């Protein structure tokens, strides 16, 4: 009979990855250090994941950094909430330190890229899709919008600043991005969301 997989080891390994990245960064991460911190062995880790990079992607997905499930009834507030969660997530070394270096690895490894998009990025996009669909139902967005395009327009400025660090990644910037997006695809020409602190079209 096949031996049952010990999920305690899985959890310990993923926690160890997050701890080590916070302490030393992505480039200093090794399988030896992960195994030692998790109280297991390198062969045990390799039986579970194809490579160290896959372990890192699994740890990012498990941590759910930057994922926000929001339904305030206000499109503006929901979008600010999603984008602010992404911004805060990028300030966490587990995500912020890993993403620039991992982006290079993703470009050279199609299987790793698919794993990253499916396990890590998809839940964040799906949460935003729910908010955008509800915005459509409320009539807050112009009809016929390409949701995938809106998601890219929405997240790209924040991810770009996180990758290159050419400007500060602040909540004020998040508000500017939401304002710009809703000014282009929203249905309200002028207005103010007092809760989110965003004025639209003014």
N, C-alpha and C positions, 0 to 999 in steps of 0.2 A: 504494500500500500504506500502511496505517496505520503511523505511527511507533510503535515499541515504547517503552513507558513505562520511564523510567530509575528503577529502584527505589532507586538511591543518593540521588536527590533526595528521595524519600519518606522515607527513613531520616534524612537530614540535617535535613529540616523537623521531624520529630517529636522528634528530639533537641534541636533549637533551641528548640522550644516548652517542653520540660521545663527546659532551662537558664535560659531567660528568666523563667519563672514562679518558679523558685527565687530568682532574683536580684531581680526587681522586682514579682512578684505578678501575679495574673490581670488586674486592672483596667488595668494599665499595658501589657499585651500589645498589639502592633500587627502588622499584616501586614508593614509595612515592616521592623520589627525582626526578625521571623521570617525574612523573605527575606534580609536582610543577614547574619544569623547563619548561615543555612544555605548561603549562597553561591549563591543562586538569585534568581528574580524573583517578584513578586506574580502576574503572569499564569500562571507555571508552577504556583504553589500553587493558584490558582483553578481551573486545569484538573483538579486532583486532588481538591479538596474544595469543597463548595458554599459554605462560609463559614468565617470564622475560628473560630467556635464548633465547627464540625465538625472542624477541624484539632485543636483542643484535645481533643475527645472521642477522636479517633484516637490522639493522643499518650498519653492516659491508658490507653487499651486496650493500646497497644504496650508501655508500661512495666510492665504487669501488677502494679501496686502493690496490695498487699494480697491477692494470690492465693496460696493455700497448698494444695498437694496433700499430704495427710497420711494415713498409715495406720499408726498405732502399735499397733493391736489393742485400744486402750483408748478407749472412747467419750468419757470425760471429757477425756483428753489431746488427742484429736482436736479436740473442740469448743474447748478452750482455745487450741489452736494456730491454728485458723481465726480466732477472734475476736481473738487477740493480733496476728495478721498484719494484720487490718483496722485495729486500733488503731495499730500501727506505721506502716501505710500512711497513715493520717490525720495522722500527725505529719510526714510528708514534704510540703513545700510544694506539690509537683506535684499532690498530691491534696487535702491539707488546705486550701490557699489557694483552690483552684479550686472545690471542692464547694459552699460556701455561695452564691457568686455564680452558678455554673452552674445551681443548683437553680431560680433565678428564670428563667433562659433556657429551661430545660426546660419550665417551666409554660406558656410562651408559644409554644412551637414543637413541635408534636406529632411532626414528622419527626425533629427533633434528639433529642427524648425517646426515640423508638424506637431511634435509633442508639445512644444512651447505654446503654439497657437491654440491647440486643443485644450490642454490642461490649465494653462495660465491665462492666456489672453481672452479666450472665448467667454469665460464667466463674467469678465468685466464688460465686454461688449454686450453680452446678453442682458445684463442688468440695465445698461443704458438703452437698449432696444425697447425694453418694457416701458421705460419712462417716455421714450419718443412715441411709441404707439399710443400711449395714453394721452400724450399731448395732441396727437392727430385727432383722437376721438373727441377731445375737448374743443377742437378747432383752433388750437393755439399755433399750429404750423400751417403753412401754405400747403394745399393739397398736392399730391403727386411727388413728394420729396423722396429722393434716394436715401434710405436710412443708412446704408453702408457708407455713403459719401458724407453724410452728416456726422457719423461717428468718427470718421477720419479727420474731418475738419475740426471736430470738437476736441479730440485727444492730441492731435499732432503738435500743436503749439507747446503744450505742457511737456510732452515727451522730448521734443526738440531741445527745449531749454535744459531739461534734465541731462540729456546726452552731452551737450556741448558747454553748458555752464556759462554762456556768453552774457546772460542777464539773470537777475535774481528770480527765483520761482516763488512768487508770493501769492497770497489770497487775492490781492488787488489785481494781479495779472489774470487769475481765474475769472474774476468778475468782468474784466475787459473782454476775455474770450467769449464768455456767455453773452455779453452785450452785443458783441460783433456778430455772433452767430444768429441770435434772435432778431437783430436788426435786418439781417438778410433774408431769413426764412420764416420769421414769425409773422403773425397776423395783426399784431398791435403796433401801430405806427409810433405812438408815444405812450409812455407809461412808466410806472415805477413799482418794483416789487420791494416793499418795505422790509420784508423778512430777509431777503437775499441781499438787499442793498444795491440792486442793479437798476439803473434807469435805462429805458429802451428808447432809442430813436431821438434822443435829446442832445 
